């Protein structure tokens, strides 16, 4: 990785892209510290400290601390991520969007434009909910129409600005703009989380206990990173043979290829979906100020990860089992809407391709579906391990960190993808130089 970056800086064109990306990230970090006008930041810090839901910690990690600081970038790119997921799911339900998806580059541009509009609409809704909901509780120094409009306009503009920066990084930087913005937000929180772990388990302890605790923490983090890398890169290659054809006086075809099926086909989406469903009732109850008792209060404890794996309250760990079931379900669900074995089999048949030993058409799609179900389960098991480790250590040792599970998968995946992007840029440049010479 370091060798790739070192070689990339030797090429002026790629060096310019990397520097541009770095400057854009500096702008983002600067914006994360600019407060929204008329907001009582001390109130929000106190409110956030009282929350026990992991949903708020995850939002703060995704926004790089902007949410906690109540800065102009408090919404960050979460509206864009949500709108992207919505549009992706709607392409399955709405034929018009599905047609756009199949139109190639032109269709992709239309979907991107729709995603932008949905992003702004979601940002308006979220900023209005925050301005009115938190404003009534004391967030605003002066709770009036002007104050509410100011917050809505500022937060919406901040989210749209970050979306624009992400697209600029994609066009003029190293690519994967939105993913890089999300990644740098998460990374910005890691030093603070590491310091908290050090203070909790190492500082003030005896030398032997402190060293042992530090070694265990490092070993767990390294093991999780290695597992995420394996999940990200692991794939099953299905061999494909193309039949030979006669075109004019030439014989074409007969080439061999393969279909790469990633073990973790759905990426981090199953964890995001499962977490959202589990935390949604908890978040809503927090916003409406519900502090009652009874059956509903008991249900919320089962849903909240705050109570999972706690030896003093083992019954609430049932919520973790529900979370694992949802995670596995969404691994299959998300893969089913992003990978269509029937379409793959039809395209192979049209182009004269076949899997050795498998007949074209329906037998091919059934074979692909069978293999896919097998590797999805393996990927879901790996995701489950990465996803529940933070909950286990939080319940047993009260170690609360935001860079475990979901955040770690995002960071590692984006870094690996960015490195591959830079390598492909270098390869393309070498080919151009070769052809020019």
PEHULIN-V866012 format. One record per residue. PHI is phi in degrees with one decimal (* if undefined). OMEGA is omega as a letter, one per 40 degrees, with the letter a starting at -180 (NA if undefined). D_CENTER is the distance of its C-alpha to the mean C-alpha in Angstrom with 2 decimals. Layout:
phi: <PHI PHI>
omega: <OMEGA OMEGA>
d_center: <D_CENTER D_CENTER>
//
This chain:
phi: <* -65.8 -66.7 -63.3 -64.6 -60.9 -68.6 -64.5 -70.0 -79.6 -103.5 -58.0 -61.3 -72.5 -60.6 -63.0 -63.8 -66.3 -63.7 -59.7 -61.0 -62.4 -65.3 -63.5 -68.2 -63.9 -61.5 -64.0 -65.9 -66.1 -65.2 -69.6 -103.3 -82.3 -75.7 -72.2 -59.4 80.6 -106.7 -87.6 -68.4 -64.2 -60.8 -67.0 -62.4 -66.2 -64.1 -64.7 -65.9 -86.3 -83.5 -112.0 -74.7 -67.9 -60.2 -70.2 -64.8 -67.5 -62.3 -64.8 -67.4 -64.9 -97.2 65.2 87.0 -65.3 -64.6 -66.6 -76.6 50.8 -88.0 -65.3 -105.3 -59.6 -76.2 52.9 -101.8 -60.2 -62.0 -67.1 -61.5 -62.6 -66.1 -63.0 -65.0 -61.3 -62.9 -63.7 -71.7 -70.1 -63.5 -81.6 -92.2 -109.6 -56.4 -61.9 -68.2 -65.5 -64.3 -59.3 -63.1 -91.4 -83.4 82.4 -63.1 -64.6 -66.8 -62.8 -63.2 -65.3 -65.6 -64.0 -63.5 -62.9 -61.1 -61.5 -62.1 -64.3 -60.5 -63.6 -62.9 -66.4 -62.3 -62.5 -64.5 -66.5 -66.9 -65.6 -64.3 -68.4 -63.8 -78.8 -64.5 -74.4 -61.7 -66.5 -92.3 116.0 -65.6 -88.5 -65.9 -133.3 -82.2 -148.0 -60.6 -62.2 -63.3 -65.2 -62.8 -61.3 -64.8 -59.3 -65.3 -66.1 -67.2 -65.5 -63.4 -62.6 -65.7 -65.2 -63.7 -65.9 -61.4 -64.1 -61.6 -59.4 -68.7 -66.4 -64.1 -65.5 -80.5 -112.0 -104.3 -89.8 92.9 52.0 -55.7 -62.6 -63.8 -67.7 -60.6 -63.2 -63.9 -67.9 -63.0 -67.2 -61.3 -62.9 -91.7 -62.0 -55.1 -64.6 -68.1 -62.7 -62.7 -66.0 -63.6 -61.7 -66.4 -78.5 -111.4 -114.6 -63.8 85.7 -92.4 -65.7 -58.4 -63.1 -65.6 -63.0 -64.4 -61.6 -63.5 -63.3 -63.5 -64.3 -61.5 -63.1 -62.8 -65.5 -63.1 -62.7 -61.9 -68.3 -63.2 -61.6 -63.6 -64.6 -62.5 -63.3 -63.2 -71.1 -97.0 -66.2 -154.6 -110.3 -95.0 -95.9 -66.8 -129.7 -113.3 -104.3 -70.4 -80.1 -127.0 -103.7 -118.5 68.6 -102.7 -107.0 -107.2 -119.6 91.2 79.8 -78.4 -109.8 -143.2 -154.7 -106.0 -82.1 -105.3 -70.4 -63.6 -100.7 -62.3 -84.8 64.9 -91.7 -60.4 -57.9 -65.5 -64.7 -63.4 -62.3 -63.8 -62.3 -66.6 -68.6 -89.9 -56.8 -61.6 -65.6 -64.6 -61.4 -62.6 -67.1 -66.2 -83.5 77.9 -73.1 -135.6 -81.1 -123.6 107.4 -64.1 -63.4 -62.7 -67.2 -62.5 -61.8 -66.9 -64.7 -80.1 -80.6 -67.6 -59.0 -101.4 -73.5 60.9 -86.4 -57.8 -76.0 -135.5 -63.7 -64.4 -72.2 -68.0 -57.1 -60.4 -66.2 -64.2 -63.0 -60.8 -64.1 -62.3 -63.0 -61.9 -65.6 -59.8 -72.0 -61.8 -72.6 -63.9 -66.4 -65.1 -65.6 -94.1 -110.4 -132.3 -111.6 -59.8 -64.6 -65.0 -62.1 -64.9 -65.6 -64.1 -63.0 -64.7 -63.8 -94.9 74.2 -100.0 -155.2 -89.0 -51.3 88.5 -122.6 -71.2 -65.2 90.1 -60.3 -57.9 -67.6 -64.8 -66.2 -65.1 -62.5 -64.7 -65.8 -64.9 -64.3 -60.3 -67.7 -76.4 -62.5 -63.0 -63.2 -62.8 -65.3 -64.0 -63.1 -61.9 -62.1 -61.2 -63.9 -74.2 -94.1 -55.6 -60.4 -67.0 -63.2 -71.7 -69.7 -69.1 -82.8 -108.6 58.9 -97.3 -101.3 -132.5 -100.0 -96.3 -88.8 57.9 -56.5 -61.4 -64.9 -61.8 -63.7 -61.0 -63.0 -62.9 -67.3 -63.0 -62.5 -66.8 -67.1 -61.9 -63.3 -64.1 -64.9 -62.6 -67.6 -61.8 -65.6 -67.2 -61.9 -64.6 -64.0 -65.3 -63.2 -63.7 -64.4 -68.2 -66.3 -68.7>
omega: <a i i i i i a a i a a a a i i i a i i i a i i i i i a a i a a a a a i a i a i a i i a i i a a a a a i a i a a i i i i i i a i a a a i i a a a i a i i a i i i i i a i i a a a i a i i a a a a i i i i a a a i a a i i i i i i i i i i a i i i i i i i a a i i i i a a a a a i a i a a i i a i a a a i i i i a a a a i i i i i i i i i i i i i i i a a i a i a a a i i i i a a i a a a a a i i i i i i i i a a a a a i i i a a i a i i i i a a a a a a a i a i i i i i i i i a a a i i a i a i i i a i i i i a i a i a i a a i i i i i i a i i a a i a a i i a i a i a a a a a i i a i i i a a i a i a i i a a i i i i i i a a i i a a i i a a a a a a i i i i i i i i i i a i i a i i a a i a a i i a a a i i a i i i a i a i i i i a i a i i i a i i i i i i a i i a i a a i a i i i i i i i i a a a i i i a a i a a a a i a i a a i i a a a i a a a a a i i a i i i i i i i i i a i i i i i i i a i i NA>
d_center: <21.77 24.13 26.75 24.55 23.86 27.58 28.72 26.43 28.12 31.43 30.64 31.15 28.96 25.85 26.80 26.91 23.40 22.08 24.25 23.16 19.46 20.55 22.67 19.99 17.83 21.08 21.50 18.15 19.13 22.58 21.43 19.52 23.00 24.93 25.85 26.23 30.03 31.83 29.26 30.35 27.61 29.50 29.29 25.51 25.29 27.76 26.00 22.64 24.59 26.03 22.85 21.99 18.93 15.68 14.00 15.58 14.69 10.93 11.54 13.73 11.38 8.78 12.09 13.66 16.57 17.39 17.26 19.70 21.81 21.91 21.83 21.92 18.16 17.55 15.48 13.56 11.09 10.00 12.79 11.63 8.20 10.52 13.18 11.37 10.67 14.27 15.80 14.36 15.84 18.96 19.73 20.79 22.98 24.46 26.60 26.72 22.98 23.18 26.06 24.16 21.44 24.34 26.14 24.42 23.77 25.71 23.79 20.43 21.82 22.90 19.54 17.98 20.89 20.40 16.73 18.13 20.77 18.57 16.37 19.67 20.94 18.05 18.37 22.09 21.76 19.45 21.62 24.75 23.74 23.08 26.28 28.47 27.12 26.91 29.85 32.16 31.37 32.23 29.23 31.40 34.53 36.23 34.87 36.25 35.41 35.09 32.72 30.43 30.50 29.79 26.59 25.40 26.27 24.82 21.38 21.15 22.39 19.95 16.91 18.73 19.61 16.08 15.30 18.53 17.74 14.53 16.83 19.53 17.51 16.82 20.56 22.32 20.05 18.38 16.01 12.25 12.91 10.04 7.59 10.48 10.96 7.69 8.57 12.14 11.63 10.33 13.07 15.60 15.55 16.13 19.87 20.55 19.04 21.05 24.07 23.80 23.78 26.70 28.59 28.18 29.02 30.89 32.69 36.04 36.17 38.77 38.18 37.85 35.43 33.35 33.17 32.35 29.53 28.09 28.41 26.71 23.71 23.37 23.92 21.22 18.59 19.89 20.01 16.38 15.41 17.90 16.65 13.05 14.86 17.12 14.54 12.84 16.38 18.41 19.81 23.00 25.12 27.46 30.58 31.84 35.40 36.64 40.25 42.76 44.15 47.22 46.75 50.12 51.62 48.39 46.46 42.68 39.81 39.93 36.78 34.38 30.62 27.77 24.77 21.78 19.97 16.85 16.97 13.27 13.38 10.70 7.99 5.57 6.77 9.99 9.02 7.47 10.65 12.94 12.18 12.64 15.87 17.18 16.71 17.76 21.49 21.28 19.78 22.37 25.12 24.26 24.41 27.69 29.11 29.86 31.58 33.84 34.79 35.46 33.57 30.60 30.16 30.30 27.64 25.27 25.85 24.95 21.63 20.78 19.25 21.68 24.47 23.06 24.86 27.39 30.77 32.65 31.00 30.16 30.33 27.06 25.25 25.76 22.68 20.68 22.34 21.31 17.65 18.03 19.81 17.18 14.47 16.91 17.87 14.50 14.06 17.36 16.85 13.75 15.47 18.65 17.50 15.98 18.74 22.35 24.95 27.81 26.83 26.38 29.78 31.47 30.36 31.61 34.88 35.44 35.06 37.30 34.68 34.80 33.56 36.58 38.22 36.34 37.95 36.16 34.95 34.27 34.76 32.08 29.49 30.50 30.21 26.70 25.67 27.31 25.64 22.19 22.73 23.78 20.89 18.28 20.01 19.83 16.08 15.72 18.12 16.24 12.98 15.43 17.01 13.99 12.89 16.49 17.81 16.79 18.47 21.51 22.09 21.59 24.13 26.60 26.51 24.98 22.46 19.63 16.74 13.29 12.07 12.52 10.62 6.97 7.22 9.36 7.53 4.97 8.39 10.52 8.96 8.99 12.42 13.80 12.96 14.52 17.46 18.04 18.05 20.63 22.63 22.84 24.10 26.70 27.71 28.21 30.26 32.37 33.12 34.15 36.38 37.91 38.70 40.12 42.35>
//
